[in-house]
């Protein structure tokens, strides 16, 4: 399997599909664990935030590992922890604090399945195809989220939330085995640093790179919106179904949420293709503005006919993810190859740090506005979703400044 070929890319993306299934597993069962453990909206958001906190920490560490040891070696070695750690949550989570720490631990073990894969694509796929290739990888993540919700929703017809998570936790194991297969013939490349330059010198170099930092700030505000949406969309759809009198809202909400992640796949591919054809920053500006409009509006529309609301949620996920691969591509093309891993690490701390905070702020706003655990009140959800839009407002500003300073 030739590195950079269509078959190589397809297999690498499939590995990413299966690795990403755990990322939304908790969101899939959030309404059930919230009820079983008596969690407030803030506490439920904190458990999801713990995963993001662990994940951003792992991305920071893996960035240095990938620069020092090579992206291939980082992907395969850290994949061991990525496929085994979800079982700790499945077996031992039984309340707020145990779920908080165990979900943080699973996040801490997941970073090697993402940024090393981006680096591998940057190394082996030519530039004219690179935007679409990264779009396929991000689409693979979205496909994994959809599969996770679909598997969990199907399992919930026969078992409880713990059984549903067991079904999802089996998939990252297959991901790691597939990763070994696809990368067996791929060289492990370590890009040489300037003579005498220590690895830690890459950190200030990233901060001094103006284009790189504008890309990182744009990604940060993008992540505030996107990760908050992913954490709370299943719960929001559950509330909508309760309002419409559905008798099995949790399972059906997962099916609808999985449908929005199918739209997510299309958004990733469309965004990557647009970046190759019409420019990087234009793609980011277009889709970030669309998703902003939906962040400020969807919560107020909870009483819309269900089909229309699900269609809006699909468009929201499509627009929210459409610029993700382009953010990664812009950063890769803005910094030297020998500290790309560290650049991704810095981006992860800042960008996913915002994703740690936004689900908590969302849940806190929901509680303050009177939404509680099951309310379908439009005011409460409107206020909560608007917190995502407020946090994302500066994203297009950073991208516009990047556009003015480059030809992307």
C-alpha positions, 0 to 999 in steps of 0.5 A: 500500500503506497503512502499517500495513495487513495487506498492508503488514505482510505485505510487511514481514514477508516482507522480514524473512524473507529478510533473516534467512536469513543469521543461521543460515547458519553454524549450518547448516554448523557440523558440516561446517566444524568437521570441515573446519577442525579446530575445537574446540567453543570455536572453533566457538562463537567464530565464531558469537559473532563474528557476534553481536558484530558484530550487536549493534554494528550494532544500537547504531549503527542505533538512533541512525541510526533516531532521527536520520534515521527508521526507513524511511531506516535500514531501506533504507540499511543494507539495502545492506550487509546483502545484500552482506556475506554474499558476503565470508564465502562467498568468502573464509572458509577457517579459524578466523581468516578465518571469525571476522573475516568472520562478525563483518563480516557481523553488523556489516552486519545491524542495519538489518533488525531494530530499524527494522522494529520501530520502523515497526510501532510507528509505523504499527500501532495498539496493539490489534494491535501485539503480534500485528504484532510477533509476525508480524515475529519469526515472519518471522525464524523463518521465515527461519531455517527457510528457511535451514536448509532451503535449506542442507540441500537444497544439501548433497545436491548440493554442499559447505558453501560451495555451501550458503552461496552459495544462502543468501546470494542471499536477503538481496538479494531482501529488500532489493529487496522492502523498497524496494517495500513502503516506497515509500509509507511516510512517513519519520518523525523524532520531535522531541526536546525543544528543545536536547536532543542525541542523546547525551542519550538514553543516560542517559535510557534508563538512568534509565527504570526500566521500560525497563531492567527490560525490557532486563534481561529481554530480556538473560537471554532472549537468553542462552538463545535465541541459545545454543540457535540456535547449537548446536541443529543440532550437537546434533541431528547428535550425536543422529543419530550416536548412532542410527546415521544415515548422513547426519546433517548434512543430516538434522539441518538438516531437523529443525532447520528443523522446530523453526524452523517451531514457532518461527513458531507461538511468535512468533505465539502469544506476540504474540497472548497479549500483546494478549489477556492482558497483556505481562508474563504472556506473558513469564513463562509462556513464559520458565519453560517454556523454562527447564525445557527448557534444564535437561533436553534435553541429558540426553535425547540418547538418547531416541527420535528423534521424541520428541527432535525434538518436545521441540526443537520445543517448546523453540524454540516456548517460547524465541521466544514472548516475544521480540516481547513484550519488544520491545513492552514496551520500545516502550511504556515509553520516549518515541518520540523515543529508542526507537531508542537504547533498542533500541540499549542493549538490543542491546548488553546483550542481544546481548552475552549472546548473544555469550558464551553460545555460547562458554560452551556450547562451552567447557562441552561441551569440559570435559565431554568432549563434543568434536566428535562425542560424543553423551554425555548428561553432556556435552550436559546440562552444556552445555545447562544453561549456557543455563538458568543464564544465563536464570534471572534473566529471569523475576525482571526481568519480575516486577519490571516486572509489579509496577511497571506494569499490563502 
